[in-house]
Amino acid sequence: MDNDRYSSVSNGVSGRQGAGPAGRQAQLDTAYAHKLQDAHQARLMALRDARVQEPQPGPALAASTSTTNGSIHSKPPPQGEPSSFDIIEKPEAPEEPGSVPPPDEPRPGDGIDPSQPPHPPECGIYYYEVTITYGKRDDTTIGVGFSTKHVNLSRPPGWEPESWGYHGDDGKCFNNNNSGKVYGPKFTAGDVVGCGVNFNAGYIFFTRNGDNLGAAFQDVKGKLYPSVGLKKYGEHVRVNFGQIPFVFDIDGMMAREKRRIHDEIWKTSPSSLEIRIGGEPVTMNETDLIQSLVLQFLQHDGYVETARAFAEEIEAERQALAIGNQTVGPINVRDDQDATNRQRIRRAILEGDIDRALDLIDSCYPNVLEEDDFVHLRLKCRRFIEMVRRSAEMRLHYEGKRSNGADGLQAMELDSNGVENGNWESMDTEDSDLREQVEQLEQEMLEYGQELQAEYRNDPRKEIGKTLEDIWSLMAYPNPLGEPKVAHLMDNKNRATTAEMVNSRILLSLGKSSSADLTKLYEDTSDLVRDLREGWTGCLFLHA
């Protein structure tokens, strides 16, 4: 019965009130119509009041909760700060048959904030859980899953493209459709539903009350955000991103995935690989491969004596393990003059004696510095740094002696035998000599720096200018040895870097590889792990 009917009934009896039974019936109909109208208006007022009192979503969780469906897309919590959130769709309100409130207006905070990063695939497996704290039993219209930031939030997870969801009212899973496929049991108030994505294997899985329901979607790609959809009034969920322990054993799943990947890696045998050491193809087991790589590294970098001792130890070990008439041949260690020369040059650089290193290079490999002037510049800059180091050390020693001499002045004045005069004369002479040495070294350092500046003043290469600027910065500090801003220049590691550069350049001039096989293997492995980190999520389990 509509309002027009109510009006027609009222007009039809207005002139016949009290006229027998028909009039009394008309009066009853009119009173009943007014009562229905009042009840209808009361229900509409209740709906409007419910909309005014509707709670706003928290600022930490992007949410959209329309009358027909609510979806929340969580922003990943900061590193080391997992969070949980309570999401309430609507407070309870009277149901009005056939009456649907207008859709909610967009509110600040709805949707996904593009400035928030999605969950990185490098985590290997990402997982969160949703506890349904309130909802009508056997009539829960809540969806749990993942979505990208391009998904329309007015529909449940899984009904839109780039959206995957598991729904509680029918137990189906959905991806870009509203028909779904049979997947798992229904869930309702009191259940804990988990949703995870295995980035390594590329599938999404769900759990219910700690039980893994298996893979729901395969070949999942994209930048994913957790997504929860609410539809009915009063539905209330708590989302746990790790602040409290999960019901499902996600740590056990991570451990199993790690073991699976490690088992796959260890199935690869070095004997099945094409291996070349020193340019020669070899077939060997894992132990022999490692020993050969270390031995070749020692010879390549000029550690001849260490390489010989290592080879003798390997040979003795193999002889001890020989069975029956099995013979073990000697291990060849190339004791060439080039290795000895490179070892002497390396030692000179590591000891800070750059003048001796330059003399050895000029005598043994006269063309090296002419062919690579940047290596030559690095050696010259290293010489300047060593001069700064010696100057700073001598000045500290000189100032320390002067301080100690002043402290002993009173004791020397109390000596009654006259010896103090001789001590003072000796101390004055030593101080004077040390002061002259410091001043002379500082003068040589300044003159050498001016020579470098004049030689490379017009060089247009940026790396040359940057290298010179770095060493000039040493002059800004009275004690560069204790200054953190230039510690990398004064550190012995800088000596080692220069020695490696010189050694590699000498090897190239001899037609040999500039890097040892072990060094190249390490560099290739580092590059591989970096590529895996960017394109294959299983690399997480290599470090776990």
C-alpha positions in Angstrom: 0.0 0.0 0.0 1.5 3.3 -1.0 0.8 6.9 0.0 -1.6 7.5 -2.9 -3.7 4.7 -1.7 -3.6 6.1 1.8 -4.8 9.4 0.4 -7.6 7.9 -1.6 -9.0 5.9 1.4 -9.0 9.0 3.5 -10.8 11.1 0.9 -13.4 8.4 0.2 -14.8 8.4 3.8 -14.5 12.1 4.7 -18.2 12.9 4.1 -19.6 9.7 5.6 -18.1 9.5 9.1 -20.4 7.7 11.6 -22.9 6.6 8.9 -23.5 3.0 10.0 -21.0 0.0 9.8 -19.5 1.2 6.6 -18.6 4.6 8.2 -17.1 2.9 11.2 -14.9 0.7 8.9 -13.8 3.7 7.0 -12.7 5.4 10.2 -10.7 2.3 11.2 -9.0 2.2 7.8 -8.1 5.9 8.1 -6.6 5.5 11.5 -4.6 2.4 10.4 -3.3 4.4 7.4 -2.0 7.2 9.6 -0.4 4.6 11.9 1.5 3.1 8.9 2.6 6.5 7.7 4.0 7.4 11.2 5.8 4.0 11.4 7.3 4.6 7.9 8.5 8.1 8.9 10.0 6.7 12.1 12.0 4.1 10.2 13.3 6.7 7.8 14.4 8.9 10.7 16.2 5.9 12.3 18.1 5.2 9.0 19.2 8.9 8.8 20.3 8.8 12.5 22.3 5.7 11.9 24.1 7.3 8.9 25.0 10.4 11.0 26.4 8.2 13.8 28.4 6.0 11.5 32.1 5.6 12.8 34.9 6.9 10.6 37.7 4.6 9.6 41.1 5.0 11.4 43.8 7.0 9.7 46.2 4.1 9.5 44.0 2.0 7.4 42.6 3.0 4.0 39.0 1.9 3.8 35.9 2.3 1.7 32.6 1.1 3.3 29.6 1.7 1.1 26.1 0.5 1.9 26.3 -2.4 -0.5 29.9 -3.3 0.2 32.9 -2.2 2.3 36.5 -2.8 1.3 39.6 -2.0 3.3 43.0 -1.9 1.8 45.8 -1.9 4.4 48.9 0.2 4.0 51.9 -1.8 4.9 53.1 -1.0 8.4 56.5 0.5 8.8 59.5 -1.9 9.0 59.5 -3.5 12.4 56.1 -2.0 13.4 53.4 -4.5 12.6 49.8 -3.3 13.4 46.3 -4.6 13.9 43.1 -2.7 13.1 39.4 -2.9 13.9 37.0 -2.3 11.0 33.3 -1.9 11.6 31.0 -1.7 8.6 27.9 0.0 10.1 26.1 0.1 13.5 22.9 -2.0 13.6 19.9 -0.2 12.2 16.3 -1.3 11.6 15.7 -3.1 8.4 13.3 -1.4 6.0 11.9 -3.9 3.4 12.5 -2.5 -0.1 14.4 0.5 1.3 18.0 1.0 0.3 19.9 4.1 1.7 21.7 6.2 -0.8 25.4 5.4 -1.3 28.1 6.9 0.9 29.9 10.0 -0.2 33.6 9.6 -0.8 35.6 10.4 2.4 39.2 11.4 3.0 41.3 8.2 3.6 39.2 6.0 1.4 41.1 3.8 -1.0 44.8 3.1 -1.4 47.4 5.8 -0.9 49.8 5.5 -3.9 52.6 7.0 -1.8 52.5 3.9 0.4 54.6 1.0 -1.0 53.0 -2.4 -1.6 54.4 -5.4 0.1 57.8 -6.2 -1.5 58.2 -9.5 -3.3 61.6 -9.8 -1.6 59.9 -10.9 1.6 59.3 -14.3 0.0 55.9 -15.0 1.7 53.6 -12.3 3.0 50.7 -13.1 5.3 48.0 -11.5 7.4 45.0 -12.6 9.4 41.4 -11.4 9.9 39.4 -12.2 13.0 35.7 -11.9 12.5 34.6 -10.5 15.9 31.0 -9.8 15.0 28.5 -10.7 12.3 25.3 -12.6 11.8 26.1 -16.3 12.1 25.7 -18.2 8.8 25.1 -14.9 7.0 28.6 -13.3 6.9 29.3 -11.4 3.7 32.9 -10.7 4.3 35.7 -11.1 1.7 39.4 -11.4 2.3 42.2 -11.2 -0.2 44.6 -9.0 -2.1 44.1 -6.2 -4.6 46.3 -3.7 -6.6 45.9 0.0 -6.2 43.8 0.3 -9.4 40.9 -1.8 -8.0 37.4 -0.2 -7.6 36.7 -0.3 -3.9 32.9 -0.4 -4.1 32.9 -4.1 -4.8 34.2 -7.1 -2.8 37.7 -8.4 -3.3 37.8 -10.7 -6.3 35.0 -9.2 -8.3 37.2 -6.7 -10.0 40.3 -7.1 -12.3 43.6 -7.3 -10.3 41.7 -8.5 -7.3 41.7 -11.9 -5.5 39.3 -12.8 -2.7 37.8 -15.6 -0.6 34.2 -15.0 0.6 32.6 -16.2 3.8 29.0 -16.4 2.7 29.6 -19.2 0.1 33.2 -20.4 0.6 34.1 -19.5 -3.0 37.2 -17.7 -4.3 36.9 -15.0 -6.9 39.2 -13.4 -9.4 37.8 -10.8 -11.8 34.3 -12.4 -11.7 31.2 -12.6 -9.5 30.5 -16.3 -10.0 33.7 -17.7 -8.3 34.8 -21.3 -7.9 34.4 -23.7 -5.0 37.4 -23.4 -2.7 36.9 -23.9 1.0 34.4 -23.8 3.9 32.3 -20.9 4.7 33.4 -18.6 7.6 31.5 -16.5 10.0 31.7 -14.8 13.4 34.5 -16.3 15.6 36.6 -17.6 12.7 40.1 -16.4 11.9 40.8 -16.2 8.2 44.3 -15.8 6.9 45.5 -14.7 3.5 49.0 -15.1 2.2 50.9 -14.8 -1.0 54.0 -16.8 -1.9 55.9 -14.5 -4.2 58.4 -17.1 -5.0 55.9 -19.7 -6.3 53.4 -17.1 -7.5 50.3 -18.2 -5.7 47.8 -16.9 -3.1 46.6 -19.2 -0.3 44.1 -18.9 2.5 43.8 -20.3 6.0 40.8 -20.8 8.3 41.4 -21.2 12.0 45.0 -22.2 11.5 44.4 -24.8 8.7 46.0 -24.1 5.3 43.3 -24.4 2.6 45.8 -24.6 -0.2 46.6 -22.5 -3.2 43.5 -20.6 -4.5 45.1 -18.6 -7.3 48.2 -19.4 -9.4 50.5 -17.1 -11.5 49.7 -14.1 -9.4 51.7 -11.0 -10.3 51.6 -7.3 -9.5 52.1 -5.0 -6.5 49.6 -6.3 -3.9 47.8 -4.7 -1.0 45.8 -6.6 1.6 42.1 -6.2 1.0 39.0 -6.9 3.2 35.4 -6.3 2.1 32.4 -5.8 4.4 28.8 -5.7 3.3 26.2 -6.2 6.1 25.4 -3.7 8.9 27.4 -4.3 12.1 30.1 -6.6 10.6 33.2 -6.2 12.7 36.7 -7.6 12.0 40.2 -7.3 13.5 43.1 -7.4 11.1 46.5 -8.6 12.4 49.6 -7.8 10.4 52.0 -9.4 12.9 51.6 -7.4 16.1 50.3 -10.5 17.9 51.1 -14.2 17.1 49.2 -15.6 14.1 46.9 -18.6 14.5 48.5 -20.2 11.4 52.1 -21.4 11.7 53.6 -19.1 9.1 57.1 -19.5 10.5 56.9 -23.2 9.8 55.8 -22.5 6.3 58.8 -20.2 5.8 61.2 -22.8 7.1 59.8 -25.5 4.7 60.1 -23.1 1.8 63.7 -22.3 2.8 64.6 -26.0 3.0 63.0 -26.7 -0.4 65.1 -24.0 -2.1 68.3 -25.1 -0.3 67.7 -28.7 -1.3 67.2 -27.6 -4.9 70.5 -25.7 -4.8 72.5 -28.5 -3.2 71.4 -30.9 -5.9 73.7 -29.2 -8.3 77.1 -30.9 -8.3 80.3 -29.1 -9.4 81.2 -32.1 -11.5 78.2 -31.3 -13.8 79.5 -27.8 -14.5 81.9 -26.6 -17.1 84.7 -25.2 -15.0 87.8 -23.4 -16.2 90.7 -22.5 -13.8 93.5 -20.5 -15.2 91.8 -20.8 -18.6 92.0 -24.6 -18.6 88.9 -26.8 -18.5 88.8 -29.1 -15.4 86.5 -31.7 -14.0 86.7 -32.1 -10.2 84.6 -32.6 -7.1 83.7 -29.8 -4.7 86.7 -30.1 -2.4 89.2 -30.1 -5.3 87.4 -27.1 -6.9 87.6 -25.0 -3.7 91.3 -25.9 -3.2 92.2 -25.1 -6.8 90.4 -21.7 -6.7 92.3 -20.7 -3.5 95.6 -21.9 -4.9 95.1 -20.0 -8.2 94.1 -16.9 -6.2 97.3 -17.0 -4.2 99.4 -17.4 -7.3 97.5 -14.7 -9.2 97.9 -12.1 -6.5 101.6 -12.8 -6.0 101.5 -14.7 -2.7 104.1 -17.2 -4.0 105.4 -18.5 -0.6 101.8 -18.9 0.8 100.8 -20.7 -2.4 103.7 -23.1 -2.1 102.9 -23.9 1.5 99.2 -24.4 0.7 100.1 -26.7 -2.2 102.4 -28.8 0.0 99.6 -29.1 2.6 97.1 -30.2 0.0 99.5 -32.8 -1.4 100.3 -34.2 2.0 96.5 -34.5 2.7 95.9 -36.3 -0.6 98.8 -38.7 0.0 97.4 -39.6 3.5 94.0 -40.3 1.9 95.4 -42.4 -1.0 94.0 -45.9 -1.0 96.0 -49.0 -2.0 98.3 -48.4 -5.0 96.7 -45.0 -5.8 99.3 -42.3 -6.5 98.9 -38.6 -6.1 100.9 -36.3 -8.4 102.5 -33.1 -7.2 100.6 -29.9 -7.4 102.2 -27.4 -9.7 102.9 -24.0 -8.3 104.2 -21.6 -10.9 107.2 -19.8 -9.3 107.7 -17.2 -12.1 109.6 -14.0 -11.8 106.5 -11.9 -12.5 104.7 -13.3 -9.5 107.8 -12.4 -7.3 108.0 -8.9 -8.8 104.3 -8.2 -8.3 104.6 -9.4 -4.7 107.4 -7.0 -4.0 105.4 -4.1 -5.5 102.3 -5.0 -3.5 104.3 -5.2 -0.3 105.8 -1.8 -0.9 102.4 -0.2 -1.4 100.9 -1.9 1.6 103.8 -0.6 3.7 103.3 2.9 2.5 106.6 3.1 0.6 105.3 4.5 -2.7 108.7 5.7 -3.8 110.0 2.1 -3.7 106.9 0.8 -5.5 107.4 3.4 -8.3 111.0 2.4 -8.7 110.1 -1.3 -8.9 107.4 -0.6 -11.5 109.8 1.5 -13.6 112.4 -1.2 -13.5 110.2 -4.3 -14.1 107.3 -2.9 -16.1 108.3 0.4 -17.5 105.3 0.6 -19.9 102.6 0.1 -17.3 102.3 3.6 -16.0 102.7 5.1 -19.5 99.8 3.1 -20.8 97.5 3.9 -17.8 98.0 7.4 -16.5 95.1 7.1 -14.0 96.9 4.3 -12.2 100.0 6.5 -12.2 97.9 9.3 -10.7 96.6 7.0 -8.0 100.1 6.1 -7.0 101.1 9.8 -6.9 98.1 10.7 -4.8 99.0 7.8 -2.5 102.5 9.2 -2.2 101.0 12.6 -1.1 98.7 10.9 1.4 101.7 9.0 2.9 103.6 12.3 3.2 100.6 13.8 5.1 100.4 10.7 7.3 104.1 10.9 8.2 103.9 14.6 8.8 100.9 14.2 11.1 102.6 11.4 13.0 105.8 13.3 13.5 104.0 16.4 14.6 102.0 14.4 17.2 105.3 12.9 18.4 107.0 16.3 18.6 104.1 17.9 20.5 104.0 14.9 22.9 107.7 15.2 23.7 107.3 18.9 24.4 104.4 18.2 26.7 106.4 15.6 28.6 109.4 17.9 28.8 107.3 20.7 30.4 105.9 18.2 32.9 109.4 17.2 34.0 110.6 20.8 34.5 110.1 21.0 38.2 111.8 17.7 38.9 114.9 18.7 36.9 115.2 22.0 38.7 115.4 20.1 42.1 118.6 18.2 40.9 121.5 19.7 43.0 124.3 17.9 41.0 124.0 20.2 38.0 123.0 17.4 35.7 119.9 19.2 34.7 121.8 21.6 32.4 123.0 18.7 30.3 119.6 17.2 30.1 118.1 20.5 29.0 120.7 20.9 26.3 120.1 17.4 25.1 116.3 17.9 25.1 116.6 21.2 23.3 118.8 19.6 20.6 116.4 16.7 20.1 113.3 19.0 20.0 115.1 21.3 17.5 116.0 18.3 15.2 112.5 16.9 15.4 111.0 20.3 14.7 113.2 20.7 11.7 112.3 17.3 10.3 108.6 18.1 10.6 109.0 21.4 8.9 111.1 20.0 6.2 108.6 17.2 5.5 105.7 19.6 5.5 107.6 21.8 3.0 108.3 18.8 0.7 104.6 17.8 1.0 103.4 21.3 -0.1 105.9 21.4 -3.0 104.8 17.9 -4.2 101.1 18.9 -3.9 101.9 22.0 -6.0 103.6 19.8 -8.6 100.5 17.6 -8.9 98.2 20.6 -9.1 100.3 22.1 -11.9 100.5 18.8 -13.8 96.8 18.0 -13.8 95.3 21.5 -13.7 94.1 21.4 -17.3 93.0 17.8 -17.3 89.2 17.8 -18.2 88.4 14.3 -16.8 86.1 14.5 -13.8 87.6 11.5 -12.1 91.0 13.2 -12.1 89.6 16.4 -10.5 87.6 14.4 -7.9 90.7 12.4 -6.9 92.8 15.6 -6.5 90.0 17.3 -4.5 89.9 14.3 -2.1 93.6 14.6 -1.2 93.5 18.4 -1.0 90.9 18.0 1.7 93.6 16.5 4.0 95.2 20.0 4.3 92.1 21.4 6.0 92.7 19.5 9.2 95.5 20.0 11.8 95.3 16.3 12.6 93.9 14.3 9.7 94.7 11.0 11.4 91.8 11.6 13.8 89.4 13.2 11.4 86.4 10.9 10.4 85.7 12.8 7.2 89.0 11.8 5.7 89.5 8.5 7.5 88.9 6.5 4.3 92.0 8.1 2.8 94.2 7.5 5.7 92.9 3.9 6.2 95.1 1.0 5.3 92.2 -0.3 3.2 93.0 2.5 0.8 96.5 1.1 0.4 95.1 -2.3 -0.4 92.8 -0.9 -3.0 95.7 0.9 -4.7 97.8 -2.3 -4.6 95.0 -4.3 -6.2 94.6 -1.7 -9.0 98.4 -1.7 -9.7 98.5 -5.5 -9.7 95.6 -5.8 -12.1 97.1 -3.3 -14.5 100.4 -5.2 -14.5 98.6 -8.5 -15.3 96.7 -6.9 -18.1 100.0 -5.6 -19.6 101.3 -9.3 -19.5 98.2 -10.5 -21.3 96.7 -12.2 -18.3 93.4 -11.8 -16.5 93.2 -8.8 -14.2 91.2 -10.8 -11.6 91.7 -14.2 -10.0 89.1 -16.9 -10.8 88.0 -16.8 -7.1 87.5 -13.0 -7.3 85.5 -13.3 -10.5 83.4 -16.1 -9.0 82.6 -13.9 -6.0 81.7 -10.9 -8.2 79.5 -13.1 -10.4 77.8 -14.5 -7.4 77.1 -11.1 -6.0 75.7 -9.9 -9.3 73.5 -13.1 -9.4 72.1 -12.5 -6.0 71.3 -8.9 -6.8 69.5 -10.0 -10.0 67.6 -12.6 -8.0 66.6 -10.1 -5.4 65.1 -7.9 -8.2 63.5 -10.7 -10.3 63.2 -13.8 -8.2 61.9 -13.7 -4.6 63.5 -17.0 -3.5 66.7 -15.2 -2.9 65.4 -14.2 0.5 65.8 -17.8 1.6 69.4 -17.8 0.6 70.2 -15.4 3.4 67.6 -16.6 5.9 
